[in-house]
Amino acid sequence: MLTLDEARARLELAGQSHLLQFWSELDQEERSRFLAELSQLDPEELRDHCRGAAEAASRHSSPQDRLDQRMEPVPPEFIGGVKRSDRNTLNDWENEGFLQISQNKVAVLLLAGGQGTRLGVPYPKGMYNVGLPSGKTLYQIQAERIRKVQELTAKKHGGDCIVPWYIMTSEFTLEPTEKFFRENNYFNLEPTNIIMFEQRMIPAVSFDGKVILEQKGKIAMAPDGNGGLYRALADNLILEDMESRGVQFLHVYCVDNILVKMADPIFIGFCVRKGADCGAKVVEKAYPSEPVGVVCQVDGVYQVVEYSEILPETAELRGPGGDLVYSAGNICNHFFTLDFLKAVAQKYHGQLKQHVALKKVPFMDQEGNHVKPTKPNGIKMEKFVFDVFQFSRNFVAFEVLREEEFSPLKNADGAALDTPTTARRSLLAQHYRWALAAGAQFQDSQGVTIPPKPRMACDEDPPAVCEISPLVSYFGEGLEPLLKDKAVMSPIILDETWPKNLPISSIPSTCNDKAMFKIREF
Ligand SMILES: CC(=O)N[C@H]1[C@@H](OP(=O)(O)OP(=O)(O)OC[C@H]2O[C@@H](n3ccc(=O)[nH]c3=O)[C@H](O)[C@@H]2O)O[C@H](CO)[C@@H](O)[C@@H]1O
């Protein structure tokens, strides 16, 4: 750790001497904590970071910096997808995916270092329970999907297989995430196959290029964006870990999509068959101003352009048939080969674009008062996970159905979209459709038949509540033996404790204490 004099000299070099202005007011413990924090900062990197942030912020949104003029949509023939392919082709990709999983070549990697400020909870988003009948959190759902995909693969190919789960956290999320997993017995996954690591934090900077003091002895720090992944992979020797396990393909995803298909065999198989080194799942954008990035080309190179980085006119552009020109919505589900990640970590990560976010950053004013600003006062620089697409030699996009694969949790209830209510509804609507397709017929608690409704509006609750555990079905498969020609009383939780072969009289009426469920033959 640095001495005070060393820290002072370094800060002078970086043009950040103001950080010590309250030094005399700190007690012994605060001083040593602060010196430890300052010791982490390289003076030259800090100087460049502060200058770069102030310059980038002054250029931010200036007309010459706009991407709109340089964008082109992805030609439709370059997008593979569920709607565009017949069942045989999909089966073929799925079989390829299962084969790769069976050889332990596939891992999932969760981006979970974000602060989830829009949702407004003081704990990591993955710990959120959207109010499903089972009370499961996002982490539990994801863990169970990993277990199920392992089980399905083992059934197909024989022998056990492992899908390691890499989880990128940050200073904000590592400790509570570790604790949560420990307390939940790692959701019955083998703890050594869950690998958590931490991304770096970088200082927030004022518009005049000064690091912001959050407290008298603490700098305002923020994670370096989900594109901090590549540096974190190198810092924590994660690529070496992947190599030692024989992993070759990664499914990278963001924490908040309740419908995420973990290690999706179809997507993996599609990418592998196409010889891709890098891929992205997309959904058709629902409306022009939807807050998702779009996969497109900029100056002829594949890229995602964020919703905040284009003008409304560009987002609203329509082609001759009336469809949105920029309709390939990014759902933050990416495919990478290990070789591609190695190349990025070794050669390219320094070239990743820095994106500017103007934020309200609480700070100490000159008089030592703690101020919560009402308008943006600080610059946070972030890298984005998809900014590596430009280095790909064979990039592919894969379109999936929104109602089956994308319902993100971004905002607290009360907002119009992407809330706990919409996430819960999407999952329950999907499970209801699966149950109907498997031949279930629903009844209410009085035994009155609930007429089936295979099509629902996206803001409509399904007429019957049927939550299906991922341990029972990964993506709608395997339900017929349980549900065909059965009258199912809503609400129901179909979980792995469901007694499959018992005659009706011996089925307990409450197999799960959180919901009543009954089922009987017609
Ligand atoms: C940069 C990025 O990917 N943007 C995508 C992200 O937007 P969006 O703006 O919603 O991105 P978020 O801020 O939610 O971050 C996405 C994921 O990255 C993680 N994270 C974020 C910051 C950080 O420093 N470290 C970290 O790990 C978050 O925990 C989350 O799992 O999801 C949308 C779909 O839902 C896409 O349309 C956007 O194109």
The ligand as an SDF file (V2000), in Angstrom:
LIG
                    3D

 39 41  0  0  0  0  0  0  0  0999 V2000
  -24.5770   -3.1420  -23.3050 C   0  0  0  0  0  0  0  0  0  0  0  0
  -25.6340   -4.1630  -23.4700 C   0  0  0  0  0  0  0  0  0  0  0  0
  -25.3720   -5.3430  -23.3680 O   0  0  0  0  0  0  0  0  0  0  0  0
  -26.8630   -3.7060  -23.8090 N   0  0  0  0  0  0  0  0  0  0  0  0
  -27.9610   -4.6280  -23.9550 C   0  0  0  0  0  0  0  0  0  0  0  0
  -28.6740   -4.7440  -22.6120 C   0  0  0  0  0  0  0  0  0  0  0  0
  -29.1410   -3.4390  -22.3230 O   0  0  0  0  0  0  0  0  0  0  0  0
  -29.4160   -2.8510  -20.8620 P   0  0  0  0  0  0  0  0  0  0  0  0
  -29.2650   -1.3890  -20.9560 O   0  0  0  0  0  0  0  0  0  0  0  0
  -30.6840   -3.3480  -20.3610 O   0  0  0  0  0  0  0  0  0  0  0  0
  -28.1840   -3.4480  -20.0910 O   0  0  0  0  0  0  0  0  0  0  0  0
  -28.0300   -3.7240  -18.5390 P   0  0  0  0  0  0  0  0  0  0  0  0
  -27.5080   -2.5050  -17.9350 O   0  0  0  0  0  0  0  0  0  0  0  0
  -29.2310   -4.3540  -17.9860 O   0  0  0  0  0  0  0  0  0  0  0  0
  -26.8650   -4.8070  -18.6000 O   0  0  0  0  0  0  0  0  0  0  0  0
  -27.0060   -6.0260  -19.2750 C   0  0  0  0  0  0  0  0  0  0  0  0
  -26.2820   -7.0870  -18.4630 C   0  0  0  0  0  0  0  0  0  0  0  0
  -24.9340   -6.7170  -18.2500 O   0  0  0  0  0  0  0  0  0  0  0  0
  -24.6120   -6.8010  -16.8770 C   0  0  0  0  0  0  0  0  0  0  0  0
  -23.6070   -5.7670  -16.5490 N   0  0  0  0  0  0  0  0  0  0  0  0
  -23.8690   -4.4570  -16.7740 C   0  0  0  0  0  0  0  0  0  0  0  0
  -22.9230   -3.4960  -16.4750 C   0  0  0  0  0  0  0  0  0  0  0  0
  -21.6910   -3.9000  -15.9240 C   0  0  0  0  0  0  0  0  0  0  0  0
  -20.7830   -3.1080  -15.6460 O   0  0  0  0  0  0  0  0  0  0  0  0
  -21.4900   -5.2300  -15.7210 N   0  0  0  0  0  0  0  0  0  0  0  0
  -22.4090   -6.1810  -16.0170 C   0  0  0  0  0  0  0  0  0  0  0  0
  -22.1860   -7.3850  -15.8220 O   0  0  0  0  0  0  0  0  0  0  0  0
  -25.9200   -6.6010  -16.1280 C   0  0  0  0  0  0  0  0  0  0  0  0
  -25.8370   -7.1710  -14.8330 O   0  0  0  0  0  0  0  0  0  0  0  0
  -26.8970   -7.3000  -17.0640 C   0  0  0  0  0  0  0  0  0  0  0  0
  -26.9620   -8.6780  -16.8060 O   0  0  0  0  0  0  0  0  0  0  0  0
  -29.7430   -5.6800  -22.7080 O   0  0  0  0  0  0  0  0  0  0  0  0
  -30.7540   -5.3440  -23.6930 C   0  0  0  0  0  0  0  0  0  0  0  0
  -31.7500   -6.4860  -23.7250 C   0  0  0  0  0  0  0  0  0  0  0  0
  -32.2920   -6.6810  -22.4750 O   0  0  0  0  0  0  0  0  0  0  0  0
  -30.0970   -5.1620  -25.0760 C   0  0  0  0  0  0  0  0  0  0  0  0
  -31.0600   -4.7440  -26.0190 O   0  0  0  0  0  0  0  0  0  0  0  0
  -28.9670   -4.1410  -24.9920 C   0  0  0  0  0  0  0  0  0  0  0  0
  -28.3550   -4.0140  -26.2710 O   0  0  0  0  0  0  0  0  0  0  0  0
  1  2  1  0
  2  3  2  0
  2  4  1  0
  4  5  1  0
  5  6  1  0
  5 38  1  0
  6  7  1  0
  6 32  1  0
  7  8  1  0
  8  9  2  0
  8 10  1  0
  8 11  1  0
 11 12  1  0
 12 13  2  0
 12 14  1  0
 12 15  1  0
 15 16  1  0
 16 17  1  0
 17 18  1  0
 17 30  1  0
 18 19  1  0
 19 20  1  0
 19 28  1  0
 20 21  1  0
 20 26  1  0
 21 22  2  0
 22 23  1  0
 23 24  2  0
 23 25  1  0
 25 26  1  0
 26 27  2  0
 28 29  1  0
 28 30  1  0
 30 31  1  0
 32 33  1  0
 33 34  1  0
 33 36  1  0
 34 35  1  0
 36 37  1  0
 36 38  1  0
 38 39  1  0
M  END
$$$$
